[in-house]
Amino acid sequence: MNAFSGIDMGEVTRLTRAGQLTEAMALLQGRSASAKPQAGTPEGAPRKDASTARPASTIDMVAPRAPGGAWTAPGFGLGTAGEAPADGTSPSERQGLAETLRSLRERFPKMGGISGLADGLGSPQRAPIPVPDGARYEERTFSNAAGSRTYKVYVPSGYTGQALPLVVMLHGCTQSPDDFASGTRMNALAEEQTFLVAYPGQPQSANMQKCWNWFNAADQQRGSGEPSLIAGIAQDVIREFSADPKRVYVAGLSAGGAAAAIMAATYPDLFAAIGVHSGLPYGAAKDMPSAFAAMNGGGTAQPLGARMSVPTIVFHGDADRTVNAANGDRIIAQAKPEGALGKVVTHGESPGGMTYTRSVQSDPSGREVLEQWVLHGAGHAWSGGSPNGTYTDPRGPDASREMVRFFMAHTGGSDTRQQ
């Protein structure tokens, strides 16, 4: 029997968009929307206006049921907008339902039976990626002994053959290169500041929910697995566009953030700096128990040592229920070079009203080598991103712009060999 049989999904969506999440939850549980709230939900609690009620979307990375299996993000399905719904709802109702379930899961994180309800709901179709006159946004494929990956590359209109910096962007679970480009607005920054961007794509054949396999030991090694593919893509772009091999950077969100940390550990000679948003440190997991422990805030991160330390900028929400914020601290600790560092801590508030704590650590020469943004009240979403992409929180400071600022202050790697 379909999970939504007998439920007025239009009303569930309406209640959610109005900020009445308790009532929407009641309908999904088969109760009247007028039923009393569950224990722990204050009666008569003020509700936010619909314009501010929608929380940031989350990405769930759930461990495989068997060793070597694919990790999944069960809150988000694999279908596409416009598919004929099996439950009789319209595409707009199904899109609204996906939004509803994301909101409810954020509000009621321990409610059993809700995590799988959004499977197959699909995502709304999104506008094509804008490409200014003279710029290019093209698809390529890279292959080596580990397999093949398609990727998108953005070439700004200001490119005339000069050696430009390159930023490699690794998407999160269920995302795609186009989705990540939209959500991070990195192409707009590339156009503004004249650098190249590459977006490797993780196919469903490698992971059913398109997560980078950060938890597999085979994908944590130089010269093999996914690190070799990501490094190969960066090297392909360097060769094709004569990019500056000393100004190559990598950033990612969630599973992509964990993969970015792996790239710093395995290819410190290729990447001059990295950015990790809501991710985990290198070596955080090699099996299911350690992966669960790491995501929940357990485990440790071993320092990489001076030879492998790569300048690192980290963003993490302190209300992240998917990847515990302790992982942000561990990424910074792992990336710390040997020797004493000076530290400056500032507090601020973004134009969207999100408060944050920013910590910057500098070496004796004054070079800023570590930067950490703790986003207060933020969940598992790209800070300051565009609502045109998934898993973004537009209220926060602009993580993309801050990462690019940090990147451009660093030069380093020069390895363009095939890996």
BELTA-V281256 format. One record per helix or strand. SS is the DSSP state (hx for helix, st for strand). FROM is the first residue (numbers start at 0). TO is the last residue. If there is no record, write none. Layout:
SS;FROM;TO / SS;FROM;TO
//
This chain:
hx;8;16 / hx;20;27 / hx;49;52 / st;61;61 / st;71;71 / st;79;79 / hx;90;106 / st;122;122 / st;135;143 / st;146;154 / st;165;169 / hx;176;183 / hx;185;192 / st;195;199 / hx;216;218 / hx;224;240 / st;247;252 / hx;254;265 / st;272;276 / hx;287;294 / hx;305;307 / st;310;316 / hx;325;334 / st;341;348 / st;354;361 / st;367;374 / st;381;382 / st;391;392 / hx;398;407
//
